[in-house]
Amino acid sequence: MPLTKEAAERFVAEWYQLVDNHGPVTDLMKRTVGEGFVARFPEGDVDYTGYAQWYIEDIRSFFDGEHAIRELQTEMGDNEAKVLAIIDWSGRSWQPPEPHSRLKEVACNILFTLEYDEETGRPLLHAYEVSLR
């Protein structure tokens, strides 16, 4: 069964649900292609291990984070999908001994490149590319 638009868009929604709930890094990373995975951020690219480390640091640094998906634009290929997620993200952080937490808000576009995995019958994330808007 090939990758469908619905499955690709469901993958993106489930990804953010997992991230916003500070899901285990192992649950997140098993949704990728593994060692071939790459994440591209404005500050530089990271590989599979680098993304796992980035995620752990991120969930330790921010709380009450939420990815609000404003729009999904999906382009389908044979066994691949590219889903552009237009996102507004907000989260709070606190640095001791500050008296208050700080709100951070980011508007970004995130391109998910998904591949269909014949073995599991589900999409896996090959690339994750963030651009600020």
N, C-alpha and C positions, 0 to 999 in steps of 0.2 A: 504494500500500500504506500503510495507516494506521500510526500509532505503536502499538507493542505494549508491554505491561508488561515483557516480557523485554528488549526493546531499551532501554527507559528505565532499567531496573536495570543493564544492562550498561554504559550510558553512565556512570552514577555510579561503578561499579567501575573503569572505564577512566580516568575523570577523576582519581581518587585514585592510581591507579598512575602516571599521568603526573606528578602533583604530587609524590608521594613520591620519584620518581626524578629530580626537578628537571628535568623535560622543558623544552624550549624554550618560551618564552612564546608564540611564534607558533603552535606546535602546540596550546597550550591555548586561545588566543583564537579560533582558527579553529573551535572547537567551540561558540562562542557565536553569537548572532544578529547580532553586530557592534555598531554604534553604539547600538542599542536595549537592549543588555545593562546590567543593574544588579546590583550586589552590595550587600547590606545587612548591615552588621556592627553589633555593639552600640555601637561608637564612632562610627558614622555610615555613610552611603551613599556608594558610589563608582560612577562610570560605567565604560564600557569601558576608556578610557585610564587612569583611576584604578586599576582592578583590575589591569591589566597592570603598572603601576608598583608596586602593593602586592605582587604576586606576585614580581617581581624582587627587591624588598627582603627579602621573606620567605625566599626561597631563599638569599639572601646572609647572612641572620641566623641561620638554623637549619640543623642537619645531623642526620642520623640520624632525620629526622621520619617518622612513620608514622601514617596514618589507619586505625584499626581500626573497621570497620563492624560495629556490634553488631546493627543491625536496619534493614531498609528497609520503609517503609510507602508503598505506591504507590496513587495515585488517578488513574484514567484519564478523560480527556475525549475529545471528538471528535478533535482534532488536537493534543492537549496532554496532558502528564502532570505530576503533582506527586509528587515522590518525597521523602519525609522520611527522611533518613539520620541515624540515631542513631550518633554517632561518639565514640570516645575517641581523642584525638590526643596524641602525645608527641614531643618533639624536644629537641635539645640546642643550646645556644648558648655562645659563648665571647667574652669581652671582654678584650683585652690590658690589663694584664699579669696578669689573674687566674690563679692557679695551676691551676684546674680549670674544666671546663665546667659549665654549669648545666642541670639537667633541668627542662623545662616540660611540664606535663600539663594538658590541657583536655578537659572533657566537654561536648559540644555537640550540638545538633540543627541540621541543615542542610537547608533546604527547596530542592530543585532544581525550578524550573519549566521544563519542556522543551516545545519546539514541534517538530512534524514539518516538515522541510524537503522539499517536493515535488521540488525541483531535485536535491538530493543523495540523497534517500531515507533520510536519517538524522535523528536528533534533534539539535536545537541548544539551547543553554542561553540562556534568556531572563532568568531571575532566580535569584540565589543568596542565600539569607537565612540568616544564622547567629544562633542564640540559644544562650546558655550555659545549662547545667543544673546 
